[in-house]
Each structure stands twice: as C-alpha cells, then as structure tokens.
Amino acid sequence: MEKVLNIVNSWWFKSALYGAAAIALFLASDKLYAGIAIGAGLRELFLAFKKPTACACACDCCKNCDKCNTDQMLKS
C-alpha cells in the first residue's frame, strides 16, 4: 500500500493524469479546459525541477525520507 501511495503522489503520475485529462478534453472539443489541464500538468513538471528546501521534520536527511515524504527521483 505504501508503494502505491508513493506512486500516486509522485510528480510524474500527476503530470500524466493532467495530460490524459487534457487529451480527453481536447477530443471532446473543450479547448479552454484542455488548456487549463495542460497548464496544471506543466506546473507539476516544473515543480519536479525545483530546488529542494530543508525538510519540515528537521531530520536533515533529504534522501527519500519517510517522515516528510520527499520524492527525490530527480533531485538526488
């Protein structure tokens, strides 16, 4: 269950869901909402490249900490 939660809460899964929603909305000829979904997906993608800040739990690990749930796939 923990592994499923880590996948669902990761940046790439959220970006993929926004992308799928954008394609579905575009095919339904709803271009405004498709553009909003594309923008939200790009935001998630750009947040993955953001420089990490200090952990909220003050553990000084920043290496996929279970306490603070940091996703360090691109940041390591």
C-alpha positions in Angstrom: 0.0 0.0 0.0 2.9 2.3 0.8 4.4 1.8 -2.6 1.1 2.6 -4.3 0.7 5.8 -2.3 4.2 6.9 -3.3 3.5 6.3 -7.0 0.1 8.1 -6.9 1.6 11.1 -5.0 4.7 11.4 -7.3 5.1 14.3 -9.7 5.2 12.2 -12.9 1.9 10.5 -12.1 0.1 13.8 -11.5 1.6 15.2 -14.7 0.4 12.1 -16.7 -3.1 12.4 -15.2 -3.3 16.0 -16.2 -2.0 15.1 -19.7 -4.6 12.4 -20.1 -7.3 14.7 -18.9 -6.1 17.4 -21.4 -6.3 14.9 -24.3 -9.7 13.8 -23.3 -11.0 17.3 -23.0 -9.4 18.3 -26.3 -11.1 15.4 -28.1 -14.4 16.4 -26.6 -13.7 19.8 -28.2 -13.4 21.7 -24.9 -10.3 23.6 -25.6 -10.4 26.0 -22.7 -10.4 23.3 -20.1 -7.8 21.3 -22.0 -5.5 24.3 -21.9 -6.1 24.6 -18.1 -5.2 20.9 -17.7 -2.1 21.3 -19.8 -1.0 24.3 -17.6 -1.6 22.3 -14.4 0.4 19.4 -15.8 3.3 21.7 -16.8 3.2 23.2 -13.3 3.7 19.7 -11.8 6.5 19.0 -14.2 8.3 22.3 -13.4 7.9 21.7 -9.6 9.9 18.5 -10.0 12.9 20.5 -11.0 12.6 23.0 -8.2 15.5 23.1 -5.8 14.6 21.2 -2.6 14.2 23.1 0.6 15.0 21.9 4.1 12.8 19.1 5.5 9.9 20.1 7.6 10.6 17.4 10.0 14.2 18.7 10.7 15.7 15.3 10.1 18.5 16.6 7.7 18.2 13.5 5.5 16.6 14.7 2.3 17.2 11.3 0.8 13.6 9.9 0.4 12.6 10.5 4.0 9.5 8.6 5.1 8.7 11.3 7.7 8.5 14.2 5.3 7.6 12.1 2.1 10.1 13.8 -0.2 10.2 12.4 -3.7 13.9 12.6 -4.6 13.7 10.9 -8.1 15.1 14.0 -9.9 16.6 15.9 -7.0 19.2 13.4 -5.9 
